[in-house]
Amino acid sequence: LLSSSRAQTQLAAGDIAFVAIQSGATGQTVPDRFAFVLLKAIESGTSIVFTDNAVLNPAQNAKYCRNEGFCNWTAGSSLPAGKVVQIAADSTTNTGTVQGNVNLSQSGDQIIAFQAVGTDSVALAAISTTGFEATCGTACGGANNNKTCLPAGLSNGLNAISFPTEQNNALFNLDDLTGSAADLLAQICNPANWTRADTLQNWNAGIWTLNVTSLRGRQAESAFEIFPNPARDMVEIKMGDSKLLFEIPHLVAPVGIEPTS
């Protein structure tokens, strides 16, 4: 596995999602490419590995074939959730750096993203133009070049996306979305929200505007308010569109004890 010794943000399944895959068209002269969106903010030095190799075992530390490609993308700066990263087979990217490459088959292919943590691997996302196998293959080559099972932690329609029939190019076609990471992931992992074609599609990483709201932000929206504060006779508690009005009882000092001023 490819790994990085630099400090990085630890990611989990669903912290990124693919939004495009391009294996090209007959006679194409531009390199294959793909794009993914960060659904979690990351620090500079964070690395993600991408491969079109098949998985041979579905364990958490999955074993991958090595007859196809691996590329290691590393963030060159801190990046916010919602940032879309584009990577091409000529090792170019719109942000960060890329080592290695992934060349995609026009007979169908997949890309699996994972993070290398020491000798372990943690699957983050996957995309396939031919669908995912229910069970893993036992050998590399042949059908495994164009189709794979999913490693542990990934589930088709939840944090991975595939399509029932093969077409070379696929593009997530919704834009200007705002929601939690889970909200956006549900939209991205729905094949109905993609445009597919065997001809080349015109896109770049800047065509998507995906705004990821934080859990903290959603909690703040539902937090209650108390006013006036301080209160003398009445207090109103507001939570969303609901309001409650309470009367503050006046305290009477016990007999024989003067209230302090």
Summary of the structure (lengths in Angstrom):
residues: 261
radius of gyration: 25.1
end to end distance: 72.6
largest distance: 99.5
contacts: 785
relative contact order: 0.17
helix: 10%
strand: 34%
